[in-house]
Amino acid sequence: MFISILNLIQFIIISITFNFILLIINLRCKSDKLNNKKPLSIYVNPWFLTKTPFFLISLSLLLFKRGYKIDLIFDDFQIYKRTKLFVNITNFFILSNCFFLKLLCKNKVKLTLIQNQKIIKKQINNNLKNYLSNLLKANIYRLTRNENEYKKWDLKTHQISKEILIRYNQITSYILKNKNNFFIIPGGIANSTEIYTNYLKRKKINFLTIDNAKRNKKFFLFLCLNGIAAKREDGLEAYNLIDKSNSTFKKIKKFVNREIKNRSKGKDSLVFQKNESYKFKENNFILILLSSGWDSSSLMTHKIFNDNGSWIKQTLFWINKKYKNQKIVIREHPHLRIKEFKSNDDF
């Protein structure tokens, strides 16, 4: 999953072209007068060379036109480290887009930089070290799709560990200085965004996370208030707030039920399962369902076991001890059958 030269070239072309798109948006979108709307802090980062930063910069311009005070947070932390040149190039182009946005808005948009810079060292307690180590492990797992890959990385001395410690101090200081702002953050788990969401929760500051997907020429945008969109953390709360007799809810329920049935046939909109499910004829077995462990919905969610590997191993040992000769069926996650989502874990 490390970034290729082709990805980099495409990213540069899109970054350059994007300035013309910003110019068109600026010319065609009417402006509202500035008022007392809540200031917004919007996180921008090259984001694995996807189109996410371009969406957020466009959103910033549109919200500015609607009278919001915008503070772009440019955080140059990137977990992928193919070469330092790759990182410098991608950061340069996204930062250039941010400065062009400032120019279009006549410098009324603020730009805050979170960077790998030398700062006065603060005393870091063991709880914080463990938290940041787990964050790095989650990112490495997401990149390599191999749960054991982080063991090859020396978390005590690796440059990325030092960088994320530096950013933690900058990020928490920024949040405390801007605690009256409303924060908009992509993902909320990758790169250093989990620091923002974790700290904002602790300080009870409101924020919105976004996630997106594209399947079969359809675009899906997920939003979550005060939680992680990729983990659907507001799902139950939103469900409890909905009037179940509402006609819109009934339409959604009908759509969801149809998607569930289509998934069993391998025909759902997101194509999570390409093949039709087959009926299992085995009787008297224990079924263990594998998760897609490297996906953002699973990262940093372990509460009892250290990782998926230890969960499977300890569970099988326990079953073998308690129930001799018990039949066990392990079902892989539908994602694992799709090339672009397949894990590198070797269970």
GIHUBEL-V840984 format. One record per residue. N is the residue number from 0. PHI is phi as a letter, one per 20 degrees, with the letter a starting at -180 (none if undefined). NEAR is the number of other ideal C-beta (glycine too) atoms within 8 Angstrom. Layout:
n: <N:N>
phi: <PHI:PHI>
near: <NEAR:NEAR>
//
This chain:
n: <0:1:2:3:4:5:6:7:8:9:10:11:12:13:14:15:16:17:18:19:20:21:22:23:24:25:26:27:28:29:30:31:32:33:34:35:36:37:38:39:40:41:42:43:44:45:46:47:48:49:50:51:52:53:54:55:56:57:58:59:60:61:62:63:64:65:66:67:68:69:70:71:72:73:74:75:76:77:78:79:80:81:82:83:84:85:86:87:88:89:90:91:92:93:94:95:96:97:98:99:100:101:102:103:104:105:106:107:108:109:110:111:112:113:114:115:116:117:118:119:120:121:122:123:124:125:126:127:128:129:130:131:132:133:134:135:136:137:138:139:140:141:142:143:144:145:146:147:148:149:150:151:152:153:154:155:156:157:158:159:160:161:162:163:164:165:166:167:168:169:170:171:172:173:174:175:176:177:178:179:180:181:182:183:184:185:186:187:188:189:190:191:192:193:194:195:196:197:198:199:200:201:202:203:204:205:206:207:208:209:210:211:212:213:214:215:216:217:218:219:220:221:222:223:224:225:226:227:228:229:230:231:232:233:234:235:236:237:238:239:240:241:242:243:244:245:246:247:248:249:250:251:252:253:254:255:256:257:258:259:260:261:262:263:264:265:266:267:268:269:270:271:272:273:274:275:276:277:278:279:280:281:282:283:284:285:286:287:288:289:290:291:292:293:294:295:296:297:298:299:300:301:302:303:304:305:306:307:308:309:310:311:312:313:314:315:316:317:318:319:320:321:322:323:324:325:326:327:328:329:330:331:332:333:334:335:336:337:338:339:340:341:342:343:344:345:346>
phi: <none:f:f:e:f:f:g:f:f:f:f:f:f:f:f:f:f:f:f:f:f:g:f:f:g:f:f:e:e:f:e:e:f:f:c:e:f:f:f:d:d:d:f:c:a:g:l:l:m:e:e:g:f:f:f:f:f:f:f:f:f:f:f:f:f:e:n:e:e:d:c:f:e:e:d:e:f:c:f:f:c:g:b:f:f:g:f:f:f:f:f:f:f:f:f:f:f:f:f:f:f:g:f:f:e:l:m:e:e:e:c:d:d:d:c:e:c:f:c:f:f:d:f:d:f:f:f:f:f:f:f:f:f:f:f:f:g:f:f:f:f:f:f:e:l:c:f:e:f:f:f:e:e:e:f:e:d:f:g:f:f:f:f:f:f:f:f:g:f:f:f:f:f:f:f:f:f:c:f:e:f:d:d:d:c:f:m:n:c:e:l:d:f:f:f:f:f:f:f:f:f:f:e:l:d:f:b:c:d:c:b:b:b:c:b:l:m:d:d:c:c:d:c:b:e:l:a:e:f:f:e:l:f:d:g:f:f:f:f:f:e:e:f:f:e:f:f:f:f:f:f:f:f:f:f:f:f:f:f:f:f:f:f:f:e:m:c:f:f:e:l:f:c:f:d:f:f:d:f:e:e:f:d:l:c:d:e:d:d:f:e:e:f:e:f:f:f:d:f:l:d:f:d:d:d:f:a:f:g:f:f:f:f:f:f:f:f:f:f:f:f:e:c:f:m:f:f:c:d:d:d:f:f:g:g:f:e:d:g:f:d:f:e:e:f:d:f>
near: <6:6:9:6:5:6:9:13:8:9:12:10:8:10:13:8:8:11:11:7:10:15:9:8:11:10:6:5:9:4:6:8:5:5:6:2:8:7:12:14:12:13:13:13:14:11:11:8:10:6:6:11:13:12:9:13:15:11:10:15:15:10:10:12:11:8:10:10:9:13:14:14:11:13:12:12:12:11:12:11:10:6:6:6:6:12:12:8:10:13:11:8:13:14:10:10:15:13:9:10:14:10:8:10:11:5:6:6:12:7:10:10:6:13:6:7:5:2:7:3:4:5:4:6:6:5:6:9:9:8:9:12:10:9:13:15:10:12:11:12:15:14:10:10:11:10:10:7:11:10:5:4:10:5:9:5:4:9:6:10:13:8:10:14:10:11:14:12:10:11:14:10:8:11:14:8:6:10:8:5:11:10:15:12:13:12:16:14:13:11:11:13:15:12:13:15:15:9:11:13:8:6:9:4:9:8:13:12:16:13:12:10:8:7:8:5:3:7:6:9:7:11:8:16:8:9:11:12:14:13:11:9:8:10:7:6:7:8:7:6:5:8:5:5:5:8:5:6:11:9:8:8:8:8:8:8:8:8:10:9:8:10:12:9:8:10:5:11:8:7:9:8:11:7:6:6:8:4:4:5:4:7:4:4:9:9:6:10:6:13:8:12:12:13:12:12:9:9:11:8:7:8:3:4:8:4:9:12:10:9:11:12:8:9:9:9:8:8:11:9:5:5:7:4:3:9:7:9:10:7:8:7:9:10:11:11:9:11:4:4:9:10:11:8:12:3:6>
//
